Amino acid sequence: MKKLFLLSTLLMAHFATSQTYKDQPFLQDYAVKYSLVDSLKNETLQEVQCDRNGLIQVLGSSGLFLPFEKELVQDQRYRPLMEMKIIDVEDSNGQHFYLTDKEVFSNSSGGTFYFNHEMASPLQVSISDDQTVLVASQTQLKLFKNKQLFWEHSLNDMAVKQLLFDADQNRFLFLTKTTIYQVSLANPGFDRIFSGEAMQAMAFDGTQLVVGTSNGVLKLSGNPLKQEEVLTNLPHNQITVLKNVKGELWCGSSKGAFKLKSDGKFDYYASKRWLIDDAVVDIAEGPDNSVLILTRKGLSQIEFKPMTLAEKAVYFQKIQRERHLRYGLTANLSLREPGNLATGYYKDSDNDGLWTSMYLAGELFRYAVTKSEDAKLNAYDAFAAMERLTDITPMHGFPARSYERDGYELGFHANGFSKEWYDKQIKQNGRIWRLTEDEKWRWKSTTSSDESCGHFFVYALFAELAPDKEWRDRAVHQIKIQTDHIMENDWYLVDWNGEPTAWGRWNPKYVNKFPINVGDRRLNSTLILAFLQTAYHFTKDEKYKKAARKLIKKHGYDENANRPATIIGYVEGEDLSSGWNHSDDEMYFLTIPAFVNYSFDAEQKAKHFETVKSHWEIERSEKNPLWNYLFALSGGTNIDFEESAWWLREFPMDLMDWSVDNSHRKDLTTIEPNFRGQTYSEVLPPDERPLHFHNGAYRNNGKGGGNREYAPYIYLLPYWAGRYVEAISAPEVKN
């Protein structure tokens, strides 16, 4: 089948050579979380360890716990351990050692490692590679070799923060709030080797000893230790724990955990997307390349699974089909109980048509790439659901926002207006939800340009890519009737009450009333020209070209649409210019393939492309793959394919609308307040910011509360669009 919009062989060859991301397995991170069972909610969790068999044990104030089916439960396997007062658990050479108020022992190797330490109120234990043991209390240190006392030292009420064995120097390190001491195994003694302030934890990073404090991380080296560097530009500076996990430095803090990367930046794990809560107590290496993060209220196991972008798409496709379809329309899953998918239910949104069009487009691209029968059937199902949006209304060619069985409609607002606006709307015009003639359904009125944009975008794709002519003709019919409705109603979407909707407005009196700097003047001109071009392209009816020419010659719509995006800015007194509207970006990019490729002539096409390119240049900093791939469909050749793949890799597996806060982070470079609403010099990875649609790249903080699961078309559309333009290769899985 021919490529969409008749992309040239030369262009596609360019994608295939220098602009293609090779989809090889990468390490996809995701969290498996274990909350304390209700009967243990008051438990004080202290540390976590994992042995070489993958046995994870968590020590709490009343004993040992283990993760089981998303809960932390009491470890009842060893009955003797349930009777003991376990104070500390240490992992050495892949096996667990336990410190109790009476002894140090292990259950491995027949339980032969055991001795009585004869110390009052022991606090911590550390074990060397040859099983030399150091036990500390506030008043005493004892060193045991071959389970026999080898050396001891009195302490003057000293609060030990941490014991750590240093294999390179064959010594134990002893950390207090202000001092680091060493106990050499060659010549035991208790020697001060570093003094500092507010020290909390320590670990080795290569040959350097790193120390976490209440205000950052110290890097120490040499003998005696000397401070080489202080890291304070961290995601959070109040460090609670440091661990080296397979050569990577992990930091726990009072606001999440983070890993230092080779480029000096951090992978930040915070919020309920990753952790039960953000107060990190301990970190340990887990089984199968995972990392265990213990917090006050539970355990999170951060998994790192080799995965291709294609495998990730399969994962999301399953979720989309299982729990994100409402009458065939794409829907988010609302939750009665935060984070609990079992309490999920469907409700409408103002943009059911738009979200469905974006999922449908992804399935069309999937079909074009793979010829999958499943993709075709999914596309036809979504098309039928969208088709009903116009069938259900009494106005010819007017698409409803949504529909629901009478009495079950839940949508309260329209376009985010307030309750006061809603009440006034009902008083003046009647209910937003309108009853069908058979009185069994209601359809949602007040349709906006967002919805029209989605309809025209996907019906053009459908008319190009659907394999069956009967279905393609149905898409062309939708393009025709919706265009006719707008034309016959003086360039408005006219609702059931005979009035234009709030945002379905392309009339010159409305469009040209805005100063040229206001985005809606440029956007609305672009949209209506693209609609008319699309209608003409598929029907060849001259009335659409004639109408477009009139808007261009008489009302300057081509001039409006062809202004570069750099002209958009603030205009005093204009509400729609108070800031950059990223939802407008979404409408714009969905429209640009038709705007460019369905141009009436080569000269117009060249001008349209240059305008589109100016908008894409502004948006490049978002690293949004959908923008890049739609730009490619419009003729763009330099599409930042590596940045696009980065976004897809970093997109979280957890689609929950968790609350996320990055306002405290000192590792990010802030910039001056600006019209685009960009806060930091670089866009954050998608898995470190609140989950959102494609219209909020710079929203770094949000209080979602885990009350909904987003529909995964957010990933599926850009992935399959990337495959379609050959900016992403087929998966390359090594045997």
N, C-alpha and C positions, 0 to 999 in steps of 0.2 A: 504494500500500500504506500502511496506517496506520503512524504512527510508533511506535517501540518504547515499550512501557509506556503507550501511549495518552496521550502528552504533549499537553497542551492546546494549542489553536490560539493562545491568548493567550501562552503561554510561548514557543512557537516564533516568534511574531511579535516578541516581545521580543528573542530571539536575533538575528533578522534585521535589527533596527534598531540597537539600541545595544550589542549584545554580539557583533558579528561582526567578525572580523579580515579585512580585504580582502587577499586573497592576490595581491599585486603582486610583480613581480620584486625581489629584494634581491641583494646581492653575497654569494654563497656562497664562502667561502674553503676551499681544500684544497691539499695539497702534492703536487708531483711531485718525486721525489728521485732524485739521480744520485750514485752511489757511485763512488769511484775503482776502476778495474779492478785486479785482483789484482797485476798487474805494477807498479803505481804506488802501492802501499799506503804506501810510505815517502816519498812526495812531500810537500813542504811547500807547501801552498796559501797564496797571498798576497792575491789580489784578484780581483774579477769585474767585468766591464763588458758592456754591451749597447748596440749601435749602433741607429740608426733603422730598420735593416732587420730587426731582431730577431736579429742575430748575437750570440750569447753567447760570450764568451771568458773563460776562467779562467787566470790566471797562476800557475804553480807554480815551484818552485826549478829545474826543468830545462826550462821552456818553457811553451808555450800548450796549453790543453786545451779541449774543447768537450763539451757534454752530448749524448749520443746513446743512445737506447733504455735509459734508466735507469742509464747509466754515464757517467763522465767519462773521455774517451779523448783521446789525443794529437791535436792539431789538425795535420793533415798537408796542408792545402789549399795554403798558400803554402810551397813548398819552401825559398825563401830564409830565411823566418822560423825554420825548423827548425834552420838553421845559426847563427842569431844568439843572442847572450846578451841576452835581453830582461829588463829590470830593472823596468820599470813600464809600465802601460797606462792611458791617460787617455781619457775620452770628452768630446768638445767638439762642440757643435752636431750631435750624433747620429752622429759618426764616431770611429773609434778612432785614437789616436795612440800610437806606441810609443817608449819610451826604451830604447836599448841602451847598451852600454859605449862606443859610438862616435858614435851619431847619434840624432836625433829625426826620425820620419817617419810618414807615413800611406800606406795603400794605396788610399785613395779618390782620385777625380778624376785618374786616370791615374798615381798615384804621384808627383805633381809636388811635394808638400810633403816636403822633405828637407833636412837640414843636419847638418853635423858639429859637435858641441858642444865637442870638444877639452877634455874634463874627465876627470880621474882619478877613478875609483870613484863615478860618479853614483848617486844613491839614488832621487830622485823627480822627477816633472815635473808641471807644472800649466799649463793653456792657457786664455787668455782668449777671449772671444767673437770677437775679431778676430784670433785665432790668434797673439797675443803669447805667448811661451813662457818660463816660469821653470823652470830646472833647478837642483837642489840636490844637493850632496854634503856631507860632514861638514866640509869645509874651504873650500867655495866656493859662491857663488851666481852664476848667469848669467842675464841677461834678453835675449831675442832678439825683435826686431821684423823682420817681413818676412824671416825666416830669417837675419838678420844680428845679430851681437852688438851690443847697445844699451847694456848696463850690466853691471858685475860687482862682486862684493863678496867679500872674504875672510872666512872663518868660522874660529873657533878651536875645531876639533874638536867641532862642535855636532851632536848627534843629532837630526835632523829627524823628528818624528812624522807630520806631515801638511802638505801645501801645499793651499791653497784659494783660488780666485779669487772676489773680492767684486765683483760687477758694479755694485752700487749705489754703492760708493765707488771703483770703478775701481782696484782694488789687489789684490795677492796677500797672503794671510796665511800665516805660517810658524809652525808650532806645535812647541814642544819640551815636555819634561816639566814645565817650570816657567814658561815664558814664551811669549807670543804676540807676534810681530813683524809689521810691515807693510812691503810694498814697493809704494809708490805708483807708478803708471804716469805720472802727470803730472810728478812730480818724484822720480825713484827715489832711495831711501835705505833703510836697514835700521833701522827704528825700533821700539823696545819700546813696546807699547801695553797689555799686561796681564801681571801676574805671578800665578802660582797654584802649586798643588801636585798632583803625580801626575796631570797632564793626559795624556789618551790620544788624543782625537779631537775634531773640531769640525764643525759644520754650521750652516746658517742655518735658523731657524724664523721665517718672516716677516722682520721687520726685526731680530730679535734673533739674536745669535750664541750658540749653545749649545755647551758644552764638556763632554765626557764625561771623568770622572776615575775613579780607583779607588774612589771613594766617592760616586757620584752624578753629577748633571748640574748645571752652572752655567749660568745665563742672564745674558748680558752685553748691554749696549746702550750707546749714546752714543759720542762721539769726544772724548777717549780712552775706551776701554771701561771700564765700571764694572759690578760685580756687582749684579744686581737681585734674583736669587732662587737658592736652592740646592734642588734636588730630590733628596731622599734616600729618600722613600717610593716606591721603584721595585720592580718585580718582582725585579731584581737590581742591585746598585749598582756592580759592577765592570765599567765600561763599556769596550768594546774598539773600537767604531765607532759613528759617528752619520751618518745620511744623511737628507736631505729628499727624499722621493719624492712628487712631485705634490702638494706642499703639506702633506704629513703627515710628522711627525718619527718616524723609526725609530731604535731603539737596539739595538745588539748588545752582548752581554755574555758573560761566561764561562759563563753558564747560560741561554742562549737569547736570542731577540730579542723586542722588544715595540714596539708602536706607540702613541703618545700620541693619545688620542681627544679630541674636542671637549669632553666632559664632565669631563676631567681624569683619567679612568681609562685603563686600558691593555688592548689586545689582546695576549695573551702567547702567543708561539710557542716552545714548548720540548718536549722529549721526541721520541722517534722518530716520533710521530704527525706531526710537522711537519719535523723536522730530522734529518740524518744523524747528527749529534752536537750537543751544546749549546754547544761552544766556537766562538763566532761570530768570524770573521776579517774579513768584509767584507759590505756590503749595497749593492745597486744596483737601479735601476729596470729591470724586465724588459719583455719584449714583451707586448702585449695586456693592459695593466693589471696585470701581475704584479709581484712583488717577488722579487729574487734574494738568497738568504741563503747565503753561503759559510761553511762551517765547516772545521775541521781535516781532516775525512775525506770531504768531498764538498759537493755543491751542492743546495740545496732551492729550488724555484721555487714560491712561494706564489701560486696563481692566485685571481683574484676574478671569478667567472662569474655573470652575472645569472641568477637561478633563482627560480622560485616554490616554495612548499612542495609543490605538486602535482607539479612536475617532480622534486623531491627524492624524493618517494614513488615515482615511476616508477623512478628510479635504484635505490632500495633494493629495490623489488619484484623487479627483475631479479636482484639479488644473492641475495635470499631463494630464488628458484626455482632458480637455477643451482647454489648450493653450500650450502644450509642446510636440506635435506630428507633425512631418514633414514627410509626406509620410509613417507614421508608425515608423520612427526613432525618438528617443528621442532628443529633441532640447531645448536649452535655448531660451528665447524670448528676442530679441534685441528691444530696444526702441528708436524711433526717438526723443522723448522728455523725459528727465530723470524722472523716477518715474511714468510716465503716461502709464498704460497698454493699453489704447485705441490706442496708437501709435506703438504697438508691431508688429514685423514682424520676419520671420524665415530666418536664414542663416545657412550655413553648418559650421561645425567645423572640425578640423583635426581628432577628435576622436568620430565621430558619431557612429561608430560601438561599441566602448568601452562603451559610455554612454548608448546606447540602450541595450547592453548586461547586464548592471547593473540594468536597470529597468526591463528587461525581467526576470532576475534572481529573483527579488523581487516578480514578479507575479507568478513565478513557486513555490516559497516558500509559497505564499498566497494560491495557489491552493492546495498544499500538505496539508496545515493546515486546510483549510476551505471547500475544494471541491467546491469552488465558480465557477459557470459557467462564470461569468464575468471575473474572473482572468484567466480562461482558454482561453477565446476568446481574451483577451488582450495579453496573452502570444503568441498565434498563430499569431496575427497581427504583433507583434514586431518581431517574428521569420521570418515571410515572408519578412519583411523589411530588416532584416539582411541577409537573404538568397540571396536577390537580389544584395548584395554587391559583391558576387562572380559571380553571373550570369551575371552581367552587364559588366564585364571585359573580354577581349579576351584571357587572360592567364588562363589556367585551374587551379582552386584552389587559385587564387590570389584575396584577398579581397580588394575592393576599400575602401578608407577612407570614401567616401560619394558619393552622386549623386544628380544631379539637372537638371531641364529642360534647354536645350541649351539657352544661352543668359542670364540666371538668376543666374548663379553661382556667389557668392560673396566672397568666401574664398580667401584671398589674400596671406596668408603665409602657410608654412608647418613647423610644429614642432617649431614654434616660431622664425624661422630664419629671418634675416633682409631683407629689400627690396633689398639690394645689392646682397644677396645670391639668392633671388628669381629671380632677373634680370639675374644673371649669369646662374642659372638653366635653364631658358627659352632659353637663347642664346646657351647653349651647348646641351640641351636635348629636347627642345620644351616645350609646355605648360604643367603645372601640371594637368590641367583639360583636359581630353581626350574625343573626340566626339565618340558617339556610332555609330554602323554601319547604323542605320536608321536615323542618324543625328537629332534626337529629344532630346537626353539627353547627358549630360557629366558626367563622373565619375572622381573622384579625386584620383590621383596616389600618389606615394611616401609613401605608407603604412608602418607603423612602428610596432615594437614589441608590443606596447601598444594595438594596434588593434587585433593582433593575440592572445594576452593574453585574451582579452575580449571574442573573438570568442570561443576559446577552453574552457574557464571557463563555459560559458553559454550553449554551445552545450552539454557538459557532463551533466550538470544539466537537460537539456531538455531531453536528452536520458534516464535519470533516472526517471524523474518526470512527463513528459507529459503523459496523459492518453491514447492516441491513438497511436497504433503501427505505423501507416503510418507516423505520424509526428515524432515519435522517430527515425524511419529509416532515415528520411530526415536530422535529426541532426547528426546521425552517418555518413551519406554521407558527410556532411560538414567537420566533423573531418577528414575523410579519404582524401578528395581531398586537403584540406589545408595542411595536413601533407605530402602528396605526392608531392605537389608543392615545399615545402621546401627541401625535400629529393632529388628530381629530379634536383634541382637547386643548388646542392652542399651546402646545409644548408643556403641558402639565400632566402629572398623574392625578386624575380626578376621582375622588372617593365616592362612596355610596350617597353622600349628601350633596353632591354636585360641586363640592369645593376642592381646590387643590390640596394635596397633602402638604405637610410642613416642609418636606425636603424633596419631594418629587417635582422639581421646578427647573425647566430649561428654557422658559420663555425669555425673550430678549429684555423685556421690561425688568424682569427679576435679575437676570445674569448681568446685564450691563449697568445696573444701578450700583454695583460694587466698584470701588476703585481698582485699578489694574493690579495693585499689590495684594488684594484679598484673594486667597486661594480658590474660593468657590467660583469666581469669575473664570479663571483658567480651567478649573476642573470640570465644571458643568458644560463648558463649551467643548472640551475634549470628549466628554461622555456622549453628548448628543450627536456629535459628528461621527464618533465611532459606531453608535447605534445605527445611524442612517447608512453609513458605509457597509456595515454588516448586512443590513436588510437588502441593500442594492446588490451586494456581492452574491447573495444566495438566490434572490428572486429575479434580478435583472430588471426590476420595475423602475422605470425612469423617474417615477414620482419621488422616490427617495433621494436620488441624486439631485433632482431639481430643488427639493426642499433644503438639502444641505447647501447647495449653491446659493440659495436665497439667504440662508443664515450667514453664510460667509460674506457675500457681497454687500448685503444690506445692513447686517448687524455686526460684522467684524468677528465672527466666531473663529475663523482660522487665525486671525491676528491674536485673539484672546488665547486660543489653544497653543499657539506657537511661541508664546513668550517663554523665555527660559525660566526654570524653577527658581533661579536666584532672585527673581523679582518679587517673590512672595515674601511678605513681611508685615510688620505691625502697622496698622493705620488707626490713629486715634479716633475713638468713637465708633469703631466697627467691632462688634462682638466677635465676629467670625475671624478676626485677625489677631486675637490676643496671644496666640501661640501656634506653633506648627501642629497641624492636625494629622496625626499618624494614621487615623482611619481613612483620611483622604488618600494617603499613600497606597493603602490597600486597594481602594477603588481604582486609583490611577494605574497601578501595575497590572491589575486584572484586565484593564481596558486597552493597554498599549499594544498588544499583538494585533488586535483589530484596527486600532487607530493608525498604525503604521502600514500593516500588510494589506489592508483593504482600502488603502488610499485610492483616489480616483485616477491619479496619474503619477508619473515618476517624479515630477517636480514637487508635488504635494507630499509624496512619500518621503522624499529626502528631507524636507523641512520638518515633517512630523518626527522623523527619526532623530534629528538633531535636538529637537525639543525633549524628546523622551530621554535621550542620552544625558541632557543637562540635569534631569530629575534623578536619573540613576546615579550620576556622579555625586550628588548631594547625599543619597541614601547609602553609598558604599560603606560608610563607617559602621552601619548596622550589621554587616556580614550576613545579610538575610538571603538564604538560598533561593527563596521564591522570587524575590525581586531580581536576583541575578538570572535565573532561568527564564523568567518571563521577558526580561530584557534580551536574552539570547533568542527567544522566539520572535522578537521584534527586529532581529538583525544584528544585535550586539555580539561582538566577537571576544572582547576582553571582559570576561564575566566574573573574575575573582573566584575561580572554581575551588581553590584550596580553602579560602575563607568559608565558602558555602559548605564544604565537607566538614570543616571544623564545627559549624553550627549544628549540622546533622549528628555528628559524633557526640557533641556536648548536650544535645537535647535529652532531657531526663526520661528515664523509663517510667517513673512515677508521674502520673498525669493529674495528681490531686492539686487542688487550689490551696496549697498550704500558705500560711503567713510566712513572709520572708522579710528580714531586716538586714540591710547592708550599711546603714547609716553610720555605724561605729567604725567601719573599716579604715585602717590607716595605710593599707597596702595599695590603695587605689589613688590615682592622681585626679583630684577634683579640678574642674574648670569653672570659669565664671558662668553665672546664670545666663541662659541664652534662649533665643526664640524657639529653638528646636526641643528644648527641655532636656538636653543632654547634660548629665551630671558629671560623668567621669570621662577621662581622655579616651578610654576604650570601652566598647560595649562589653558587658559582663557575659560569661558563658551562660547559655540558657538554663543550666542546672543549678546556677547560683542566684537566680533572680526569681521573682514570682512568675508562675506560669501564666501565659496570656496568648491571645491570638497574634496574628502577624502585624498588629497595629500598635505595639507598645514596647519597642525595643529598649527604650531608656527608662522603663518603669522598674526601678531597682528595689523598691520596698512595697509591700502590700500586705493587707490583713485579710486574706481569704478565709482563714480559719478551717480549711479542709472540708468545706461544705459542698464541694462539687468535684467531679472528675471531668476534665476536659475531653472532648472528642479528639481522637488521635489523627484526624485528617490534617491537623496542624503539621505533623511530620510527613504523612503519606503524600500530600500534594506536592511539596517541594522535592521529595525523594524521587517520585515517579516522573515529575517534570524534568529533573536532572537526568534521569535515565533516558527520557525521550529525546532531549537535545544532545545526548551523548556526552554530557559533562561529567557523568558518573558511569563507570564501566559496569559490566555484569560482574557479579561477585567472583573474586579470585580466592578460592579456598584451597589451601595446600593440604595434600594428603599426609 
